[in-house]
C-alpha cells in the first residue's frame, strides 16, 4: 500500500482523481485539512476549478465515517485522523493541532503549502501528489518525495505524427485504392492521413484512409475552395474538414498556421453542402495571465463579454470574406459587400459560452478553439453534449497554454491528439508552418 498526500491542485484539476489514487482502497490517500479549506474557498464561481471544488464536496457528501483517532507526535503536537469511505475507496481527512509555519509567521502565500507538507512529513514513505511546481520544489526542499498526477499525462505528445508515409513501387500506384493497410505491414485507425511516395519517380500521392479503404485526395477539388491550402498539412486538414464521414477533427497548429481560417472554410462548405444547418464556435475563456480580462471581470452583459473572446472567430470571418471578394474580383464577378454580422447570419454561426453548457445539447458544425487551455473535465463535458450527426473541430496550440493547472502533457488538446492514434472517431493533423507572415514566423521561431 502506498501513501499519497493529495495537494489541492490535483483535486481542482479533476475531483475524481482521488479515486484513481486510491485504486479501490489499495492505497492510502491523505487529504490535509488545508486542502479542504482551499477547496471550500473555490466552490463559488462558474469556472472549471469552481465546478471541481463543488464536485469534490458532492463526493465527500456521500462519505461514510469509519472511525476517528488521534496520534501524538514526538514534538508534542497531535494528528487527528478521520477515516472515511466513498464506494470502494477510503480516504483519511487529517488535521494537525499546530503548525510550525504558522508559529514562524511565514508569508501567507506559502503558509498553506507548508501546512500540507508538515502533515506529509508525519507519514513515512509517503509521496506528495501535486501538479503545482512550487509545491513540488518545497516538498523536495523538505526531503519529501513528490510527483505529479499522471493519469491524463501524455508524455510523448511532441513525438506524435499524423501523416503516415508509405513507399511504393511504380507498379503499385494504380492499385492504391484497392489495397489495404496489411499490404504495407500497417495497422491504422479508421481516419489516417497517408502520403504515398513512388520510389522510382519520387512522386508524392496524398490519400486518406477510412473504413472503406484508401482514398486518393482530389487536390484540384480542394483547391477550388475559397480558402486554398498553402502546404501539405493544410490540404490534409481541409480534406478532413469537408469529409462528412469524419465526426471529430483535431488540429494542433502553431500561431499563424491558419487553423481558424481553414476551420471556417470547413464550416461554410459543410453549410453549403447541407451537412449541417448551424455552426457553433466555442473558445475557452482562459486568458494569457490577465485575470482582469477574464469573462466575469469584463463589463457588459454575457453577449458583450463573450464578444471579447470571439475575436478569432471574427478574424476568420473577415479573412474568409476578404479572400472570397478578391477571388470574385479576379474572375470579374460581382462581389456584394457583407458585414461580419451578415456573414454570421447567412451561415447561422453562433458563439457559445463554455460555462453554460451543462444540460445543453450541441449539434451542427462545432468549433472548439484554444483547446490546450481546457481540462480533461471540460473536454468530457463538451463532447458528452454532442448529438449524432454533428461534426466537432478541435483547435489549439500546445505551446500557448495559459491555464494555471495544465501543461502540454495533460490538457484536452493533448489528450485528443493521443486518442486520434487509436480511436476510430478522430482524425488529426499538426500544422507546423506559419503562413500569417514574416513577423509572425520570426516570433514563432525566434522568441
N, C-alpha and C positions, 0 to 999 in steps of 0.2 A: 504494500500500500504506500503510495506517495502522498506527501502533504503539500498542498498548494495554498499559498496565501494570496487571495484574489485582490487585485487593485481595482479601483473604481473604473478605470479606462476600459477594462475588459468587459465589464457589465454594460457600460454605456455604448460600447460597440455593438453588442447583441446580448440581451439579457439571458438568452438560452445558452450562452457559453458556459454557465456554471454547471449545466447538465453534462456537457461534453467533458469538462474537467473531472466531474465526479465519476463518470463511466459506470453508472448504475450502482454507485456505492463502493466501487473498487478503490477509490482514492478518498483521502480526507480533504475536504475543501473548507478552508477557514475564511470567514468573511468578517473582518475587523469592524468595530462599531463606527470608526471614522468613515469607512466606505458607505455604511448605511446613512450616515449624516450627509455625505456628499451626494448620494443618490436622492435623498429626500429633498435636497436643495434644487435638484434639477427636474422635479416632477411636473412643474408648471411650464407651459410653453407648447409650441406646435412643431418644434423641430424633431429630428430623428432621435437625438440624445434624450429629449424630454419624453418621447414615447417609450424608449428603452427603460428609462427610470420608472415610469408607470407600469411597464410590463414586469419589471423586477418586483415591484410591490405586489402586483397581482399574483406572481409566482409564490412569493412569501406568504400571501394571504391564505394559500392552500397548505401551508406547512403545518405539520403535526409535531408538537413538542414532545421529544422522547425523554428529556431529563435535563437537569442543571447540575453544575458542580463548580466549586471554587478551589483554585490551586494557589498555594502560597509560593512566592518566588524567593530566591536567595537574598535579594536586596530589600526584602520586606514588603514589596508590592504583591498584588494578587491578580490572578486572571479569573474572570467569571465567564464560563462557557455554557451556552445554551445549545443543546443538541436538537436539531430539527430534521424532519424528513419530508420530502416532496416526491411522491411517487416512489421510485426505487432509489432516489438519490438522497444522500444525507449531507447536511451542512452544519458547521459549527459557527455560531454567532458569538464573537469574542469581544469582551471589553477588559480594560486594564484599570486598576484602581488609581494609578497616577502615571504621568509620563515625564520622562527626563527632558524632552524637547520643550514641554510647557514650562517646567521649572527653570530651564535655561533662557526662557524668553526669546526663543528663536523667531526669526522673521515669519510673519503669518503665511507667506506664500510657500514655505517649506514645512511648516508645522504638521500639516495633515499627512504628508508623505512620510515624515519621520515617525509619526504616531503609528501608522500602519506597519512600518518597518520594525518598530520596537516590539510589536506583537509578533511579527515574523521571527524575530530573534529569540523568542521564547520557545520555538519549536525546532528541535534538532532535525537536521537533514531535510528541512523544508525548502521550497522554492517559491520565490515571489513571482507571480504571473502578472505582467504588466505590459501594456502597449505604449507606455509613457517613457520616453528615452531618459528624461531627467530622473524619474523614479528608479529606472534600471541602474543608472550610474550611482545613485545614492545607496541602492542595495549593495552594489559591488564594493562601495567605499566602506560599508559596514561589515564586509566579509560574508554577505548573504548570497546565495545562489539566486539568479534571476533569469527569466526567459520570457519572450513574447508569446502571446497566444497564437498558435499556428494553424488552427483548423481551416481557416479560409485563406491561408497564405499561399501565394503562387510563386515559388522560389525561382522558377526557370522562365518567367514570363518574357524576359528580353530575348530569349533564345527561340521562342516560338516563331515559326514561319507558316505562312498561309497560302503559299504558291508551291505546288509540287512540280518539280522538273522531271520529265521523263524523256530520256534519249531513245530515239527510234531510228531504224534504218529507212531509207527512202522507199523501199518496197512496202513498208508498214503504213505509210502515210494515208493511203486510201482506205485503210481498214480501221482507222482510229475510232470512228463512231460505232463500229460493230465489235470492238474489243471490250475487255473488262479489266478491272484492276489486277486480278490474279495473273493476267497475261504478262504483267510487268513486275510481278512479285510484290504488289502493294495491297494493303487493306485500308480503304478510305471511308470516311464518314460520308453521309449522303450528299453533302454540299461541299465540294472542294474545288479550288482554282487549280488548273493544270496548265503547264507550259511544256508542250512537246517540242523537242529540238531534233531536227533531222541531221544526223551525223555527217552525211556526205555533203550537204549544201549549207548547213548552218541555219536553215530556215526555222523560225520560231512560230509555232501554231498555238494560239491561246484557246483553251477549252474549259468547260465547266462540267464537273462530274455530278450527276444527280442519280436518284434511284433508277431512272430509266437508262442510265449509261453515260458515256462521254458525249458532250455536245460541243462542237466547234463554235466558238463565239463569232457571230456575224458583226465584225468590226465596222463594216461600211454602214450597217443599220444603226449601230450605236453612235457613229459619228454624224448621223443626221439629226441627232437631238440638239436642242438649243445649246446646252452646256456640253461641250465636246471634251473628251478625255485628253489630258496632256502627257500621260505616261501610261505604262502597262498597268500599274496598280489602280489608277483611276478607272481604266477600262474595265478591269475585273469588278471594281466597286459598282460602277454603273450597271453592269450586266446583272449583278445580284439584286440591285435595287429595282430593276424593271422586270425581273423574273417573278411571276406570281406564285411560283411553286415554293419560294423560299420564305418561310414565316418570320425568321429573325436574322437580321444582318448586323454584324458588329464591325465597326471601323475604328481602329486606333490610328490617329494621324497627328503628326506634329503641327504646331501652329502655322497656319497659312498653307496647308496642304489641300484645301478645297473641300473639306468634309461637309460643311453646311450647305454650300452651293450645290454640290453633287446630290446631297440628300433632298434638296428642294427640287432638283430636276427629277429625281425618282418620284417625289410626291405628285408633281404635275403630270408626269407620264401615267402614273397609277390612276389619277383622277380622270385623265383624258380617255384612258382605255377602260374606264368604269370598273377597275379592280377595287376601287374604294371611292366612297362618296363624301368623305371628310378626312381632313388632315389635322392631327393634334400635335402640338410642339410642347415639350416639357423640358425645361433646363433646370438643373439643380441650382438652388439659390445660395449655395456656399460661395462666399466671395474670397478674393485674394487677400485675406488677412485684414479686411476693413470691417470691423464689427458694426460700425455706424451705418454702413451701407447695406446691411442685411435687411431682409424683407420687413421685419417687424419694426425697424427703426426709420423706415422711409415715410415721407409724408404722403397723404392722399389715400383714396380707397384702394381695395385689393387690385382693381384693374390698373390703376396708376402705378402702384408698387410693382406689380408683375411686369409692367412695361419696361422697367429698368433692366430686368433680367432677360428680356427678349430681343435685345439688340442684335445678337447673332441671327435671329430669325429675320428681322427687318433688313439686315445687311445682305442676307442670302436672297431675299425677295428683290431688293434693289439691284443686286448683281445679276440676277436672272433676267429681270426686265430690261436692264441695260444691254445685256448680250443679245436678247431677243430683238430689241429695237435695232441694234447695229446690224444684225443679220438680215432683218427685213429691208433696211435701207440699202444694204449692199446688193440685194436682189431686186431693187427698185420696186419694193412693195410698200403699200401704205402701212404706217405704224401708228396706231392710236395711242395717245398719251394715257397712262394709267397711274394712279397713286398706289402707294403701298396698301392702303385700306381697300381700294378697288380690287387689287390682286388677291388679297386675303379673302375677300367676299366671293370672288369668282371661283376660287378653288376650295372654298369652305374650310379655310385654315384658321385654327383657334389655338391660342396659347393657354395651357392649363397649369394650375398650381399644384406642385408636388405634395404640398401639405394638406390638400383637401381630397385625397384620393381614396381614403378608407370607405368601403361600401359602394364605390363607384365602378361601373362597367366602362372599360375603354375599348373602343373599336375604331376601325378605319386604318389609315396610314399614320403610324405613331413614331415620332422622332423624340428619342430620349437623349438630350445633349449634356455634355460635361459629366459623363457617367463615371469618370475617375474620381469624382467627388461624392459619389453615392456609396453608402454602406451596403453590405450584403443584405441587411434587413430591408432597406429601401428598394433594392433590386428585386427582392422577392415580392414585396408589397405591390410594386408596379406591374410586374409580369403576371401576378395572380389576378390582376384586374382585367386582363386582356381576353376578349371573347374570340371565338373561332372566326376565321376569315379575315382577320386583321394582319397587318404587317408591321413589325417592330424594327426600327432602325436605331441602333445604339451607337453614339458617337463619343469620342473623348481623346484625351492626350495623357498618357501615363506620366509625362514629365511636367504636368501642370496641376498637381494635387494641392488643394488648399484646405481640405478637411483636416481638423486637428487630430483626429484619431485614425486616419487612414494613411497607408503608404502605397507605393507602387505594387506591393505584393498582395494586399488584401482588399483592394477596392472592387467595386462592382464591375468595372470595365475589365480588370484583370481576370476576374472570375469568369466572365462571359467569353473572353478570349480563350481561356483554358478549356472551357466546356466545348468550344467550337471544334476542338481537335477530336472529340469523341461523340458529340451529340449529333443526332440526325435531324435536329431542328434549326441548327445555326450555321450560317456561312460567315466567314470573317476575312478581313484583309487589313494590312498595315499600309499607311501612306507615309513614306519617309522623306518625300521630296517637297520642299517649299515651292509653291507656284505663285505666291502672292506678290513677290518682287524681290529685288536685290537686298533691300534693307532688312526685310523680314528674314531672308535666308541668312544674312550675316548675323542677325540676332539669335537665330536658332542654333547656328553652328559655332559662334564665337563667344557668346555671352553666357 
